[in-house]
Amino acid sequence: MPELIEKSAADLVELRIEQATMLKKRVGGSCLIVQFLITYTAAIMYFVSGPDTATLWLASGTTMVVVTFLYAKLKAPGGITRENHHAYLVGHTIVSALTGIVWGGVAIYQTDFQLEYTVFTGCLLVSSITLGGILPSSAYRPGYIALALFAVPPFSAYLMINAPAPFGLVGFAMMIYFAFAMFLSARVEIETRDTISARQKEELTERVIQQNRTIQRATEEKTRFLAATGHDLSQPLQSQGFFMQALRDKLDRPDQIALLDQVQDSWRAQKELLQGIVDVSRIDSGAIIAKPTTVNIADLCEKLAREFLSDNNAKIELVTDFANIESVTDPVLFSRIIRNILSNAQKFVPAGGKVEFSLRHAGDHAIIEISDNGPGIHEKDLERIFDEYVQLEANGSNTPKGLGLGLAIVKRLCSLLAIRMTMDSKLGTGTRFRFTLPIRTSGRVSERPYQSPIQRFEQSPLVVVVDDDLAVLTSMTQLLSTWNCQVISAATQKDAVQLVSRTSAIPALLIIDKQLDYDQHGLDLIEMLREEINQIVPAILMSGQMGKIDIERAGTDIEFLHKPVEPDEIWAILDRVISRPPERDIPVS
């Protein structure tokens, strides 16, 4: 209720400012109309009451016109504002009252019951100023009431009390006219208010449209900046990752491997920071598209629990309880949600703490709960932790600091996947996240993610790698070679097609950069290589840029990976395509 009262008061102030502005703007035209009425009625008085009365009326009436005009021009010379509008309207009402007194007073003064025309002239005076003042004064009705109240009722009362019959009835008729003028002025004010309100709404709508355009331009500029930044930063990070993995296979001393582990941890931290910034922008721009499939949620949760234990080094106890539940969702995006929550728990729960991770039925829905006994979140921070770049204090000074994008990504991904998320937390007790998604009672379950350490391939599969970044191309070639792969590498579309055409072997996998030089697209190259080989060869399309992928155009058997890509992602896909039954007897149409 207080909010409604405050809003109504604010709306009334805006209305009064607009009314005062209209009165100030209209004063010139109003004064001209009134001066014409004064001159016209003075001419009538000249012939009816004589030159002295006419001169008195012309002088007094003109004086009030000048006062009205000067008041409007001299008061608030800088324009009507929130600070001066009330004083301006009060002054306007006083001037209107004085004008009514002058017009009503002159009407009474010039009335002579011996001369019937003077009664007519008096009626003409008070009716002309009040009827003619309805429209000019409709912007602010209190000013019109002050004018009419001091002009009509005194003259009417004078006629009803002092005039002989039948002039007394004229006074009564003037009171009826006064009531009609009050009613009419009320209707005119309502219409004027509606007009002001409509204009204000139009102006507000236009401002909102302009603001939205400004926001849209800023968002587009931010997206372009992050796309360019993401691409430029992901390329060196990508090559660094491949070089480090290739270097690991050449090291044999524990101290060397430990040092490389530290370097790789720093590399992953940089990768996660970049990925967080890019992911928020990609989700907001619609570049990330959910690809729902039937999955076993328990399998995904078990995998994520193993990841947590592997990274945790037994510093935090993890208690799990997973019911066997299937659902239709995007396994990659769903895993990202849970992984971010578990990562937060790892950061904030102190050593020796406990995290409970469960999956259970709740009617026709599945409930995933992740709770911890960490420090909890202050009530004032419960809403803002889902905003971008909000980073609360972690459980120790050595905990790596991020950009505060983890929960912002979680919120956006839950919205994208139509997963209902709730959170409750108490300072000093802990935090609990709950995710609700529908259960699928039957259907084919997607393959469980392959969990195996990276090792050499006995089959020596042939892999085609095409990337216009020499560092990425070289590092990936070296990495694949350490896995006992045969590699055809090329930096351009033309070189790739020529090299593939010279070999009789069928590639096991195509690894293609999305955006090559000279505006060449990776999807076009995949189609060209498949036509050259005359087989639907599995492919990976990698990109460091944000943007939507044309899924229909992409065709079948293509994995989309966003740079920088972990080496084990490449290895897992290659291992999967080698291990599955061959499907290469399908010719390209």
N, C-alpha and C positions, 0 to 999 in steps of 0.2 A: 504493500500500500504506500509506504513512503516514497518508493521509487516512482509510482504512478503520479503521486502529487508533485514530485519534483519535475517529472517530465511535462505535466500539464502546465506548471509554472513557467518552464522554459519555453514551451510552445506559445504561451500567452505573451511573453516578452518579445518573441520574434514577431508575433502578430502586431503588437503595439508599435514596434519599430517600423514595420511595413506601413502601418496606418499613418504614423507621423511623417514618414517619407512621402506618402501620397499627398497628404495635406500641404506639405512644403512645396511639392512640385506643382500642385493645382492652384496655388494662390494667385498667380498672374491672371489666369483665365477667369477664376471666380471673382476677382476684383473688377475685371472689365464688365462682367455680367451685372454685378451689383451696382456699379456706377451707372450703367445704362438704365437700370430700374430707378435709381435715384433721380436721374435727369428727367426721365419720362414722367415720374410722379410729381416732380417739382413743376414741370410744365402744366400739369393738370391743376395743381394747387394755385398756380399763378392766376388761372382764370376762375377758380372756385373760391379760394380763400384770400387772394390778394398777393402782391409781390413780397410783402414783409414775411409772411408765413413761408412762401416758396423759397425765399432767400435763406431763411433760418434752416429749413429742411435741407436745402442743397449744401449748406455749409457743414451742418452737423453730420449729415450722412456721408459726405465726402471725407470729413475728418476721420470717421471710423474706417472707411475704406483704406485711407493712408496708413492708419494705425495697424490695421490687419496686414497690409502689404509689408510694412517696415518690420513688423514683428517676425513674419515668416522669413524675411531676408536677413535680418540682423541676429535673430536667435539661432544658435547652432550653425554658424557660418561654415564650419567644416563638414557639415552633414549630420544626419541623425545617427546616433550610436547607441549602444547598450547603456552607456552612462548618462546621456542627456535626453533620451526619448521621453522619460516620464515628466521631466520639468517642461519640456516643449509642449506636451499634450495638456498639462495643467494650465500653462499660459494661454494656449489656444482656447481652452474652455472659458477662461476669464474674459478674453477678448470677445468671444462669441456672446457671452452673457451681456457685456457692455453694449454690443451691437444690438441685441434684442431690446435692451432698455431704451436705447436711442430711438429705434424704429417704433416700439410700442408707445413711448412717451410722446413722440411727434404725432402719432396717430390720434392719441387722446387730446393733445394740445390743439390740433387744427380742427377738431370736431365741434361743430356748432349745430345744435338740433334745429335751429331756425333755417339752416341751409342743409337740405337733405343730401346734396351732393358731397358734403364733407364727411358724412357717415360712409358713403360709398368710397370716398378717397381713403379714409382710415382703414376700412376693410381691405382695400386694394394694397395698402402699405404692408400690413401684417401678413396677408396671404401671399403676396409676391415674394417677400423675403423668406418666408418659411417654405413655400412650395418650391421656389427657385433654389433654395439652399439644401433641399433634400439630396440631390445628386452630388454637388460639390462637398457637402459635409458628411456624406454617407460613409466616408472612410473612417470616421470616428464619431459614433452616435452621441456620446456624452456632450460633445461640442454642439451638435445640432439641438439636443434637448435644452441646453442652456440658452441657445438663441431663441427657440420657439417658446420656451417657458416664460421668458421675460418680455416677449413681444405679444403673443396672442391672449393668454389668460387675463393680463391686466386690462387690455382693451375690451375684452369680452365682459369682464366684471364691471367696467365703467359703463358700458352700454346697458347691461341688465339692471344696474342700480339707478342710474341717472336718466336714462333715455325714456321719453314718453312712448306710449304704444304707438305704432307697432315696432319701434326701433329696439325695444327690449328683446323682442324675439330674434332680432339680428344678432344680438350678443349671445343668445343661447345657441344660435346656429353656428356662430364662430367657435364656441366650445366644442360642438360636434365636429367641426372642421379640425380643431386642434387634436381631438382624439384620433380622427382619421389620419392626420399628418404623423402622429406618433406611431400608429400601426404601420403606415406606409414606410416610414423611416426604418422601422425594425426589419421589414422585409428587404428593403434596399441594403441594409447593413449585412444581413445574412448572405445575400447574393455577393456583396462586396467581399465578405470574409471568404466565401467559397472561391471567388476569383483569386484572392490573395493566396489562399491555401493551394489552389491548383497551380498557380505560378511558382510558388515555393517548391512544390513537389517536382515540377518540371525542372527547376533549377537544380534541385537536389539530385534528381535522376541524371541530369547531364553531368553534374560533378562526379557522381558515382561511376558513370560511364567513362569519364576522363581518367579517374583514378584507376579503374580497372584496366584501361588501355596502358596507363603508365606502369602498373604492376605487371601486365602481360609483357610489355617491352622489357622491363627489368628481368623478368623470369626468363624470357627468351635469350637475353644477353648473358644471364648467369648460366643458362644451359649451354650456350655456345662456348662460353669461357671454360666451363668444367669439361665439356667434350674435348676441347683442344688440350686443356691441361691434363685430363685423364689419358688421352692418347699419347701425348708427349712424355708423360711420366711413366706410363705403363710399358712403353717400349724398352727403356733401359732396365726397368725392374724385371721385365720378362727375360731378357738376356742374362741378367745377373742370376736369376733363379736357375736357369739351365746350366750356366757355367758352374755354379756352386754344386749342383747335383753331379755334373760330369767330374768335377774336381774330387768329390767325395770318393768316387771309385778308384782314384789314384793315390789316396792317402792310406797309410797303414799304421802310423803311430797314434796312440791314444790321445796324446796332447794336441796333435794336429787336428784330429777329428773333433776334440772338445772345442778347440778354437773355431773350427768351421761351424760347429753347432751354435756358438754365440753369434757368429756373423749371420747365420741363417735365421736365428731368432730376431735379430735386428731387421733383416730383410723382410721377414713376415710381418713385423710391426709396421713397417713402412707400407707394405702391401695392404694391410688391413685399414690403415688410415686412409689411403687413397681409395680403397674399395668402398669405405663408408661414405665418403664425400660423393663419389660417383653414384652409388646405389640410391642415396636419397634423391638426387637429381633425376636419375633414371626412373624411379618409381613415380615421382611427381610429374614427369613429362610423359608418362605412359609407355616408356620404352621397355619396361619389364612386363611381360605378359605371362599370366599364370597358365601352366599346362597341366591340368588335373588328370590324374590317373588313379586307378584303384591300387592302394598301397596297404601294406601291413604296418600299422602305426607302431605296434610293439617292436617290430624289427628296426624301424627307424630310431625309436627311443633307445633300444639296446646299443645300437651303433653310436649314438650320441653320448650315451653313458660311458662307453669304452673310451671315446675320445676325451671325455672329461677326466677319467681316471688316468689316462696316459699323460695328459698335460698337468695333472694335479700333483703327481709324485706322492700320493697318499697323505698329503698335508690336510686334506678335508675328507671327512667320511661321507660316502655317497650311499644312500639307502634307496633301492629301487623296488618297484612293484608294478609290473606291466601285465595287464590283461590282454588276451589275444583279440585284437580289434582291427577290423579293416575299415578304411574310409576312402573317399574320393577327394584327393587334394594334390597340390603340386609338391612332390617329395623334396625337391631342392629348396623351394621357398619355405616350406614348413620346417625343414631341418635348419634353415637359417634363423628362423624365429627362436626355436628351442636352443640352438647353439648360442645365440646372443644372450639369452637368459642365463644359461649355465656359465657362460663366460663372465657375466656380471657377478654371479655368485662366487666364482673363483676369485674375482678381484676383491670383493667386499667381505667375504666370510673369513675370519682369522684362522690361522693354523689351529687344528684341533676341533674346528667347528663341524657342523653337519648339514648336508643338503639332502632333502627327500624329493625323489623324482618318481611320480606314479602316473599310471594310466588305468582308468576304470570306466565301467559302463555307468550311464545315467539315463535310463530309458532308451530312447533312440539316438542318444548322443554319446560321444566319448569325451571324457574329462581328463585333461592333462594338467597335473599340478606340480609345480616346482616351488618348494619352500625351503627356507634356511633359517638358521638361528644367528644370523649376523647382526650388525648394529642397527638394522632397520632404517627407515626413512622418516624424517620429520614431516609432520602433517602439512606444513606450508610448502614442502617440496614435492608432494604427491602428484600434482598436476604438471608442474614444469619439467619433471624428469623425462617426459615424453617429447619435450621440445628439442630442436636441434642445438647442438653445442652446449648442452647443460651437463657438466661433469661434477658429480659429488665427490667428496673425499673418500678415498679407498682405504683398505685396511692397513696400509703401511706406506711409508715414504718411498719404498723401493718398488711399489706396484706401478707398472707402466701406465702412464697417463694417455688417454685417448682424446678424441674430439667430442665425446658426449653424443655420438650418433647411434649407438647401439639400440636404445629403446625407441628412438625416433624411427629407425628402420623397422623395428618390431611392430610398432603401431601401424605403420603404412602397409606392411605385409599382411597383417591381420585383416585390415580393411580390404586389401586386394583379394584375399582368399576367403573372405566372409567368415572368418573365425572370430568368435566373441571372446574378448580378453577382459579379465577383471584382475585387480590387484589390491591387496590390503597389506598394510605394514604398520608396525608400531615401533617407535624409537626404543632401542635397547632390547627388543624381543626378536625381531626378524621380519622377513618379507615373504609373501606368498603370491605367486602368479598362477592364474587358472585360465586354461584355454578350452573352449567348447567347440566341437565340430561334429557333424552328423556321422552316424555309423552306416557302413555299407554291409548288408548281411550276406551278400554273395558277390562273386565276380572274380576275375583273374587278378592275382596279386602280382605287383611288379617285382622284378628281380631284386633280391637283397644285395645291397652294395658289397662289392668284393673287398675283403679285408686280407691283404697279403702284402708282405714287404716287397719293395721293388727288387727285381732280379733280372738276369739276362734271359732273353728268349732263345730257346733251342732251335726254333724254326728259321731264324734269320729273316723275319718278314721284311718286305719291301715297303718303304714309306716314302711318299712324295711330300716334300715340304716347300711351300712357296710363300715368301715374305719379302717385301721391298726394304725392310730394315736389315742391314748386313749383320749387325750384332745379334739380333734375334735369330736370323737364319743360321749363322755360324754356331751359336750356342746350342740351338736345337739339333743341328746336325751332329755335333759332338756328343750331346746327351743320347740321342738315338743310337749312335755308334757304340756307346758304352753298354747299351742294352742288346748288343749283337744284332742290330737292325741294318739292313741295306737301305741306303738313303739316296734319293734323287732330290737335289736341292736346286731351287731356281729363284731368281729375284723378280722375274717378269712373267707375264702370261705367255708370251711367245716362246721364251726359253723353256718353260715348263712343258708346253705341248710338244715341242721338238724333242726334248729329252725322253718323255714318256713314249713317243712314237718310235723311238729307236730301241726300245727294250721289248722283249717278248713276255717278260714276267708280268703277272697281274699284281698290282699294288694291294697290300692289305689295308692301307689307310691313306687318305689324303688329308694333309694338315695345311690349310689355306688361310691366309690373312684376308679379312673382309675387304679392306680398302687398299688396293695396290696403286702403283704409280699411274699417271695419265688417266685418272678417274676409272680405272678398271676395277670391277667388282668381283669379289671372291666367289659369289654364287655363279656368275657367268663362267668363271674358270672351272669350277667343279663340273658344270654341265659339259664344257668342252672336253675335259679330261675323260669323263665318263663316256662321251661319244667316241673319243679316240680309242679307249680301251674296249668299248662295246659291252661294258658291264656297269652295274650300279655298285660302285665301290664306296664303302663307308667313308665318311668325311667328317673332319672337324673344321668349323669355321670360327676363327679367332678374331677378336676385335678389341682395340683399345678405345673405341669411340662409343658414345651413347647414341641410341636411336633404335627404332623398331626394326625387326627383321621381318621381311616379307615371307611368312611361313608357307603360304600357298605356292609362292614362286620357288621356295627352297627345295621342294620335293621331299624325297624320303631319305632316311638313313643319314641324317646330318646332325651332328652335335654342335651346339653353340656354346662357346666358352669366352668369357670376358677377361682380357688381359689385366694384370699379370696372372698367368695360369701356373698352378703348382705342377711340378713334374709328375707327381703321382697321379694327377688327373689324366694326363696324357697316357701314362703307363696303364691305368685301369681300363681306359677305353680301348687301347690297343690290345690288351690281354683279352678283353671281352669279345672283340670282333674276331680274334684268332680262335678263341675257344668255341664259339657258337657254330652251329651247322652252316655250311656254305650256302649262300643265296645268290651266287654270282651267275647263275644260269638264266637270269632275267635280262634280256637285251634291252638296251636303251631305245625307246621308241623315237 
